Amino acid sequence: MTDTHCPYCSLQCGMTLTGRRTLEVQAWPEFPVNEGGLCRKGWTAAGLRGHRERLTTPLVRDRATGELTAVSWDTALDVVASRVRDLQAGHGPDAVAVFGGGGLTNEKAYLLGKLARVALGTSQIDYNGRWCMSSAASASNRAFGIDRGLPFPLADLEQTDVCVLVGSNLAETMPPAARHLDRLRERGGTVVVIDPRRTATADRADLVLQPVPGTDLPLALGVLHLLDAAGAVDEEYVAARTTGFDDVRRSVASWWPERVERVSGVAAEELRALAALLAGAGTVTVLTARGAEQHSQGTATVQAWINVALALGMCGRPHAGYGCLTGQGNGQGGREHGQKADQLPGYRMIDDPAAREHVAGVWGVPPASLPGRGRSAHELLDALGTEAGPKALLVHGSNIVVSAPNATHVTERLAALDLLVVADIVLSETAAMADVVLPVTQWAEETGTMTNLEGRVVLRQQAVPPPAGVRSDLDVIAGLASRLGSTAAFPTDPEEVFAELARASAGGRADYAGITYDRIRAEHGVFWPCPTPDHPGTPRLFADAFATADGRARFVAVEHVGAAEQPDGAYPLHLTTGRVLAQYQSGAQTRRVRALPDDGVFVELHPMLAARIGARDGEPVVVTTRRGELRAPARVVATIRPDTVFVPFHWVGANRLTNDALDPSSGMPEFKVCAAAVRT
């Protein structure tokens, strides 16, 4: 019997695994995040073990036939190292790039960053978490001086008076968390949902606003306009704990409710109702998720909602404030320890001389040897195979062909590479394009830490040995580093890697120095920052000060520009994307679990739109954008705006349609809105 955590979302729900030949999932009631509850994905998580599509031997593509052929591990790693050396000899260190994932353990993310900076000497590393909550991270760093998804435990939601969910379908994307909304309402609190679709989460809400996709920002501006006009701003808090409000006050003065209605489609009386609700509440918690963040103005949108929370005097108060609902399992920890283009371990910035000196000292290399800032995720993928871009890409924990925006273009860039190496558990759509495929361990077969959406560092413990022929990503990284001649240490024991990570993070914004595996086991997770072994960890941030130089939070004035692509005569509708209950991310895992329903991709549209184009429920329709088209069955529902269509992104197709316009601050692509047309 092994206590561990679910392999999917950022809740990192506790579970117990039993059995050896056949794994069974059982409840772990003592773990506080989910108290034994799991969603259907969690209960069926063991279904991928022993799957007939599981990779168990390295594969190398035969250049003569184009076929993938089974080879030994030594042969596969020798091929990768040899071709990497040749490409870097001819084109420089940045000829080789690394692409990680928000599902990798902290240990893997850390060692992957070290591989890039030390063994490869490349600046070209980023990860798919850039597409998760990077806009929220950018805004939080700017406003609070630190980025932790939730600066308080998730259970604090139960005690707030009003919870505003902006762009989150929490009931389907992380169902065990929905109980907090139910408990909040049971004790008399109010739930507000802002979403173009009326989702299962909206069914738990007291007030539902359905804006045009891409207009959550003007909603926030309009709310703050009304709060200020009503005298509901906490002037004492603003004066004592913040800076910059005067500029923000002036910037929202022109966002009266009728103007917001024209832009967002949300009725002025609904906006007034929301503002009155917030003005009269003792405590307010605002939570954003991908629906608000995956935009070319995602950072500005999050900042606008942070401004609302600050103006109400909520950030740092008990059971109140702003938080982000992280998506991927290690979306939080994955960006803290070095697999982002601009960061070193401990959430240090790579262009900070003091940060470079500290981390280089832990790694035993000269600070000057560390490369500088590289390209962000989509910019990196867009440069692949170009004259000035990388010629090789090493991929760990990401299925780019399905998950990247404007995916047809990105797939073309992958095809232009001289070398594509993919480490995965199955032959995903991206692995199927690779020159070398490396079979690696999955969640139940390895030990490692994850950092959930609360900043709680938890321990996934190995329950069963991996299949013969399968190695961990740590082994793969160490094997490549050795073949590339690195003299730095690349340990393969996860606890040893974590101890090094803790030293590298010491003194950084995300300080893990006082966390150990033993502490995590004993305490059911430890909240960072935790700088020393006798430090209790930090479940709640900002009670006394913010992590800025002067301890004050920053108001930042933002303006609404709108989506990068607006509807027109040829593409008159808004397309938005998202998840469904039974599937997770690109579906590489969940689509192979027999117990999970897989109805495939579909197009959700309103009855008025369906009648206009002659579409019928269950019959195929074609969605087109300026980047591609998708044919799928229609789902005709009254819960979506008539000017909007929705497509889930777990299958190949949805992201062939989406726009790769980027947020200038975070590098987040505009997954959540683009102009589209639908026909039968």
Summary of the structure (lengths in Angstrom):
residues: 680
radius of gyration: 24.0
end to end distance: 52.9
largest distance: 74.1
contacts: 2629
relative contact order: 0.16
helix: 35%
strand: 18%
